[in-house]
């Protein structure tokens, strides 16, 4: 058993760990990245990338079926699920294969092994090929172990009837019916993916609304689309269990206090994810773990134990790849001795439903809860030329500003390409922009981005292409 000395060791090559490793290499820090499975973590392998590949393909399929108004007609579209999965797999392979290359190219050592703490500064590496274990001693150790889907009582994952998000992404056939337990981001993204291919979708959500945490009005647009496409949404619904009966899965649920049964072919359980903080000896380090399993960190990603840090899903909500990457890069600079802190003003959130939802900053309710008086600017895609030209007019852009000085507090978009439009809002909030800054920035025409400009003008009472609710005093 050899002892290897490193300045820094990162455990986990997901979207928190590998950017940290690359940045450490760029900064000249002698570092090692260890991963027991595939590089890229959940996002690249079984999350963001494969799901968005399937979403993109099924949107194209759906659009081909609804293009008659544009004067376009096609033969009956067909779905070759095996070919689609192979195409998706090729994208994943290309991206994940590039991770190790980038890490090594930056000068950081990449190792495939299972890591286990044996003390605050020591980690044992166990190799799958039978090679003798190594001990790594490092001044700085980064926990970037990610998260796993939550399993609920009565719905044990079996990969056949009861699926987690990973299994759903690998379905070889399009199910006739799908029941989704959980009306959050993951459940609705995947549920609508198969709904576009003809699957009958039923959603059971335990709370009083779907997409909790997302702007209410934005979530309502998605709910209407699911129902328009023939789906059902049941809120205040608690899934109790399921049984096999006459060749189908029968799910028992309590909806508004009454027990109901739902027949389906597959059950997608998407009620959230839990951090991975057990199974690798973290308890031997003295690192504190919160009640829900998350590791508390400060603005330098430091845990309560000097020299041990955490990034990504293990640190808490929001569990987003871009949050993890930002934390990883900040931490690399901290380890390299720079006076860097994680002081991001906003973390944009994107939901790849139909239509897409994207947000940055505060909702109206959150701003008012802070004691602020706000103005709301809103511009619908239904009157935007570019949205009409692409046949996607559902949704709107909403901007929340501080009534006191018109500073932008939040932006919420539901509609076409919301995921790409939100970056302008992120920059605006990060730089402390005012509504005038967006309104006076000339946006190209005809584009979807004009809706952001028009919403900012609406918040000021100066919109051109929609009636203004008030006259701004000068």
C-alpha positions in Angstrom: 0.0 0.0 0.0 1.6 3.2 -1.2 1.2 6.6 0.3 0.6 9.5 -2.2 1.0 13.1 -1.1 -1.1 15.8 -2.8 -1.9 19.4 -2.2 -5.5 18.8 -3.0 -7.8 15.7 -3.5 -11.3 15.9 -5.0 -13.7 13.0 -4.4 -16.2 12.9 -7.3 -15.9 13.9 -10.9 -19.3 15.3 -11.4 -20.1 18.9 -12.3 -18.8 20.2 -9.0 -15.6 18.1 -8.9 -14.2 18.1 -12.4 -14.4 22.0 -12.9 -12.6 22.3 -9.5 -10.0 19.8 -10.7 -9.5 21.6 -14.0 -9.2 25.0 -12.3 -6.7 23.7 -9.7 -4.6 22.4 -12.6 -4.8 25.8 -14.3 -3.6 27.5 -11.1 -0.7 25.1 -10.7 -1.9 23.2 -7.7 -0.8 19.6 -7.4 -4.2 17.9 -7.3 -5.9 14.5 -7.8 -9.4 13.8 -8.9 -10.9 10.4 -8.0 -14.1 9.0 -9.4 -15.4 5.4 -8.8 -17.8 5.4 -11.7 -18.1 7.5 -14.9 -16.7 11.0 -15.3 -19.3 13.8 -15.5 -21.5 12.6 -12.6 -25.3 12.6 -12.7 -25.6 15.6 -15.1 -23.6 14.3 -18.0 -24.5 10.6 -17.6 -28.0 10.2 -16.4 -29.4 13.7 -15.9 -29.2 17.1 -17.7 -27.6 16.0 -20.9 -29.4 12.7 -21.8 -32.7 14.1 -20.7 -32.3 17.2 -22.8 -31.4 15.1 -25.8 -34.6 13.1 -25.5 -36.6 16.3 -24.8 -35.1 17.8 -28.0 -36.0 14.8 -30.1 -39.5 14.4 -28.8 -40.2 18.2 -29.3 -39.2 17.8 -32.9 -41.5 14.8 -33.2 -44.4 16.7 -31.7 -43.8 19.8 -33.8 -43.8 17.7 -37.0 -47.3 16.5 -36.1 -48.6 20.1 -35.5 -47.2 22.0 -38.5 -50.3 21.9 -40.7 -51.1 25.6 -39.9 -47.7 26.5 -41.4 -48.6 24.7 -44.6 -46.3 21.8 -43.9 -47.4 18.1 -43.9 -45.4 15.0 -43.4 -46.0 11.3 -43.5 -47.0 9.7 -40.2 -44.0 10.2 -37.9 -42.5 7.0 -36.3 -40.4 6.6 -33.2 -37.5 4.3 -33.2 -36.7 4.3 -29.5 -33.6 2.1 -29.8 -32.1 4.5 -32.3 -33.0 7.5 -30.2 -31.4 6.0 -27.2 -28.3 5.2 -29.2 -28.1 8.8 -30.5 -28.5 10.0 -26.9 -25.8 7.6 -25.7 -23.4 9.0 -28.3 -23.8 12.5 -27.0 -23.2 11.3 -23.4 -20.1 9.3 -24.4 -18.6 12.3 -26.3 -19.1 14.6 -23.4 -18.0 12.3 -20.6 -15.0 11.1 -22.5 -13.9 14.7 -22.8 -13.9 15.3 -19.0 -10.9 13.1 -18.2 -9.0 14.6 -21.1 -9.7 18.1 -19.9 -8.7 17.3 -16.3 -5.4 15.6 -17.4 -4.8 18.4 -19.9 -5.0 21.0 -17.1 -2.3 19.1 -15.2 -4.5 17.4 -12.6 -4.2 13.6 -12.0 -7.3 11.6 -12.8 -7.9 8.3 -11.0 -10.7 5.7 -11.3 -11.1 4.3 -7.8 -13.4 4.2 -4.8 -12.4 6.7 -2.1 -12.9 6.3 1.6 -11.8 8.7 4.4 -9.6 7.1 7.1 -9.0 10.5 8.8 -9.4 14.2 8.2 -6.3 14.3 5.9 -6.2 10.8 4.6 -8.2 8.9 2.0 -7.9 5.3 1.0 -8.3 4.5 -2.7 -9.6 1.1 -3.6 -9.2 -0.1 -7.3 -11.7 -2.3 -9.1 -9.0 -4.1 -11.0 -7.4 -5.6 -7.9 -4.5 -3.3 -7.7 -3.3 -2.7 -4.1 -5.0 0.1 -2.2 -3.3 3.5 -2.0 -3.4 6.1 0.7 -3.7 9.7 -0.4 -2.6 12.4 2.1 -3.8 15.8 1.2 -3.8 19.3 2.7 -7.1 20.1 1.1 -9.9 17.5 0.4 -13.0 18.3 -1.5 -16.3 16.3 -1.1 -18.2 16.4 -4.4 -20.2 13.1 -4.1 -23.5 14.4 -5.6 -26.9 13.0 -4.9 -29.3 10.0 -5.6 -33.0 9.8 -6.3 -35.2 9.5 -3.2 -37.0 6.2 -2.9 -40.4 6.3 -1.1 -42.2 3.6 0.9 -44.3 1.3 -1.3 -42.5 2.1 -4.5 -39.2 0.2 -4.5 -37.3 0.9 -7.7 -37.2 -2.2 -9.9 -36.4 -0.7 -13.3 -39.5 -2.3 -14.9 -42.7 -1.1 -13.3 -41.2 1.4 -10.8 -38.6 3.7 -12.3 -36.3 6.4 -11.1 -35.2 9.1 -13.5 -32.2 7.1 -14.6 -34.3 4.1 -15.6 -36.9 6.4 -17.3 -34.2 7.9 -19.5 -33.2 4.4 -20.7 -36.7 3.1 -21.6 -36.4 1.0 -24.8 -40.1 1.4 -25.7 -42.6 4.1 -25.4 -45.1 3.2 -22.6 -48.8 3.5 -23.3 -49.4 5.0 -19.9 -47.1 6.6 -17.3 -48.0 7.7 -13.8 -45.6 10.2 -12.2 -45.3 10.4 -8.5 -44.1 13.9 -8.0 -45.0 17.1 -9.9 -41.6 18.7 -9.7 -39.0 19.5 -12.3 -37.7 16.0 -13.0 -41.1 14.4 -13.0 -42.6 16.8 -15.4 -39.6 17.1 -17.7 -39.6 13.3 -18.2 -43.4 12.9 -18.1 -43.9 15.4 -20.9 -41.1 13.9 -22.9 -43.0 10.6 -23.2 -46.4 12.4 -23.4 -45.2 14.0 -26.6 -44.6 10.5 -28.0 -48.2 9.5 -27.2 -47.9 8.3 -23.6 -51.0 9.0 -21.4 -49.6 10.9 -18.5 -51.0 11.1 -14.9 -49.2 13.3 -12.3 -49.7 12.8 -8.6 -48.4 15.8 -6.6 -48.5 15.9 -2.8 -48.6 19.6 -2.5 -51.3 22.0 -3.6 -49.6 22.8 -6.9 -47.0 21.5 -9.4 -43.5 22.9 -9.7 -43.3 24.2 -6.1 -40.7 26.9 -5.9 -41.3 28.1 -9.5 -43.3 31.3 -10.2 -47.0 30.4 -9.9 -48.1 31.8 -13.2 -45.3 30.1 -15.0 -46.3 26.8 -13.5 -49.9 27.3 -14.5 -48.9 27.6 -18.2 -47.2 24.2 -18.0 -50.2 22.7 -16.2 -52.5 23.9 -19.0 -50.2 22.3 -21.6 -50.2 18.9 -19.9 -54.0 18.9 -19.7 -54.3 20.2 -23.3 -52.1 17.2 -24.4 -54.5 14.8 -22.6 -52.7 14.5 -19.3 -54.1 14.5 -15.8 -52.8 16.4 -12.8 -53.9 15.5 -9.3 -52.6 17.8 -6.5 -52.9 17.2 -2.7 -52.3 13.5 -3.7 -50.4 11.0 -1.6 -49.3 7.8 -3.4 -49.8 4.9 -1.0 -48.5 2.0 -2.9 -49.1 -0.2 -5.9 -49.9 -3.8 -6.9 -49.7 -5.9 -10.1 -53.2 -6.7 -11.3 -54.3 -8.2 -14.6 -51.1 -7.3 -16.4 -51.0 -3.7 -15.3 -49.8 -1.6 -12.4 -52.6 -0.3 -10.1 -51.5 2.7 -8.0 -53.4 3.5 -4.9 -53.4 7.2 -3.9 -55.2 9.5 -1.5 -56.4 12.5 -3.4 -58.0 15.3 -1.4 -58.6 12.8 1.4 -60.2 10.2 -0.8 -58.5 6.9 -1.8 -58.4 6.4 -5.6 -56.9 3.8 -7.9 -55.0 4.5 -11.1 -54.1 1.9 -13.7 -50.8 2.4 -15.5 -47.9 0.7 -17.3 -44.9 2.3 -15.6 -44.6 4.4 -12.5 -42.0 7.2 -12.4 -41.0 8.2 -8.9 -39.6 11.7 -9.0 -39.9 13.2 -5.5 -36.5 14.7 -5.2 -32.9 13.7 -4.6 -30.9 13.1 -1.5 -27.2 14.0 -0.9 -24.6 11.2 -0.9 -22.8 11.8 2.5 -22.7 8.2 3.7 -20.7 5.1 2.6 -17.3 6.7 2.2 -16.1 7.3 5.8 -17.1 11.0 6.1 -18.1 10.3 9.8 -14.4 9.7 10.5 -13.5 13.3 9.7 -15.7 15.2 12.2 -17.5 17.0 9.3 -21.0 18.1 10.4 -23.9 16.9 8.4 -27.4 18.6 8.7 -30.7 16.9 9.5 -31.5 16.4 5.8 -28.1 15.0 5.0 -26.5 18.2 3.5 -23.1 19.5 4.5 -23.1 23.1 5.7 -20.4 25.2 4.2 -19.3 28.9 4.3 -18.7 31.3 1.4 -15.4 29.6 0.8 -17.1 26.1 0.6 -15.3 25.2 3.9 -16.9 22.7 6.2 -16.6 22.9 10.0 -13.3 20.9 9.6 -10.3 22.9 8.4 -9.1 21.6 5.0 -12.3 19.7 4.1 -14.6 21.4 1.7 -17.8 20.5 -0.2 -19.3 21.5 -3.5 -22.5 20.6 -5.5 -25.6 18.7 -4.4 -24.1 17.7 -1.1 -24.2 21.4 0.0 -27.9 21.8 -0.4 -30.4 23.4 -2.7 -30.6 24.3 -5.4 -29.3 21.0 -6.8 -28.1 22.4 -10.1 -25.1 21.5 -12.3 -24.2 25.2 -12.9 -24.3 25.9 -9.2 -22.0 23.0 -8.6 -19.6 24.1 -11.3 -19.4 27.7 -9.9 -18.8 26.4 -6.4 -16.0 24.1 -7.7 -14.2 26.9 -9.5 -14.6 29.3 -6.5 -13.1 26.6 -4.3 -10.2 26.0 -6.6 -9.2 29.6 -6.2 -9.6 29.4 -2.4 -7.3 26.3 -2.3 -4.8 28.2 -4.5 -4.7 30.9 -1.9 -6.7 33.6 -3.6 -9.1 35.8 -1.7 -12.2 34.4 -3.4 -15.7 33.8 -2.0 -18.9 32.5 -3.4 -20.9 35.7 -3.6 -23.2 34.9 -6.5 -26.3 37.1 -6.4 -28.4 34.7 -8.4 -28.5 31.1 -9.5 -30.7 30.8 -12.6 -33.1 27.9 -12.6 -34.3 26.2 -15.8 -37.2 23.8 -16.3 -37.2 21.9 -19.6 -41.0 21.4 -19.6 -43.3 22.3 -22.4 -43.1 25.2 -22.6 -39.8 25.8 -20.9 -39.6 27.8 -17.7 -36.5 29.8 -16.6 -36.1 32.2 -13.6 -33.4 34.3 -12.0 -33.7 36.2 -8.7 -36.8 36.7 -6.6 -40.5 36.0 -7.3 -43.0 38.7 -6.5 -44.0 36.9 -3.3 -40.4 36.5 -2.2 -39.6 40.2 -2.7 -42.7 41.2 -0.9 -41.9 38.9 2.0 -38.6 40.8 2.3 -40.7 44.0 2.9 -40.1 45.4 -0.6 -42.8 47.2 -2.7 -42.5 46.0 -6.2 -43.6 46.7 -9.8 -44.3 43.9 -12.2 -43.7 44.1 -15.9 -45.1 41.4 -18.1 -45.0 40.8 -21.9 -46.8 37.8 -23.5 -45.3 35.8 -26.3 -48.7 35.8 -28.0 -48.1 39.3 -29.3 -44.5 38.9 -30.2 -43.7 38.6 -33.9 -40.9 36.1 -33.6 -42.9 33.8 -31.4 -45.7 33.9 -33.9 -43.3 33.1 -36.7 -42.1 29.9 -35.0 -45.5 28.9 -33.9 -44.8 29.0 -30.2 -46.9 31.7 -28.5 -47.7 30.3 -25.1 -46.2 32.1 -22.1 -44.6 35.4 -21.2 -41.7 37.2 -19.7 -42.2 38.7 -16.2 -39.9 41.2 -14.5 -40.0 42.1 -10.8 -38.5 45.5 -10.0 -38.1 47.4 -6.7 -40.6 50.2 -6.7 -38.1 52.4 -4.9 -35.4 52.6 -7.6 -36.5 50.2 -10.4 -33.7 47.8 -9.7 -34.3 44.3 -11.3 -35.1 41.8 -8.5 -36.2 38.9 -10.5 -37.1 37.6 -14.0 -39.4 34.7 -14.8 -39.9 33.4 -18.3 -42.2 30.7 -19.5 -42.3 30.1 -23.2 -40.0 29.3 -26.2 -36.3 29.1 -25.5 -36.7 30.4 -22.0 -33.6 28.5 -21.1 -31.5 30.6 -23.4 -33.3 33.9 -22.7 -32.7 33.8 -18.9 -28.9 34.5 -19.2 -29.6 38.2 -19.9 -31.6 38.3 -16.7 -28.8 36.6 -14.8 -26.3 39.2 -15.9 -28.7 42.0 -15.1 -29.2 40.9 -11.5 -25.6 40.0 -11.0 -24.5 43.5 -12.1 -27.3 45.2 -10.1 -29.0 46.5 -13.3 -32.1 48.7 -13.3 -35.2 48.2 -15.5 -33.9 51.2 -17.6 -30.7 49.3 -18.4 -32.6 46.5 -20.1 -35.3 48.8 -21.6 -32.7 51.2 -23.1 -30.6 48.3 -24.5 -31.5 48.0 -28.2 -32.6 44.4 -28.8 -32.6 43.0 -32.3 -35.9 42.5 -34.2 -37.5 40.1 -34.7 -36.3 38.0 -31.8 -37.6 36.3 -28.7 -35.3 38.5 -26.6 -37.4 41.5 -27.4 -39.9 40.2 -24.9 -37.4 40.8 -22.1 -36.9 44.4 -23.2 -40.7 44.9 -23.5 -41.3 43.4 -20.1 -38.7 45.8 -18.6 -40.4 48.7 -20.3 -43.8 47.5 -19.0 -42.5 47.6 -15.5 -41.6 51.2 -16.1 -45.0 52.0 -17.7 -43.3 52.5 -21.1 -44.1 49.4 -23.1 -44.8 50.0 -26.8 -46.5 46.9 -27.9 -48.8 46.2 -24.9 -51.0 48.5 -22.8 -49.3 49.9 -19.7 -51.2 49.5 -16.4 -49.9 52.8 -15.0 -48.3 56.0 -15.9 -44.8 56.4 -14.4 -44.4 59.8 -12.8 -41.4 61.8 -13.8 
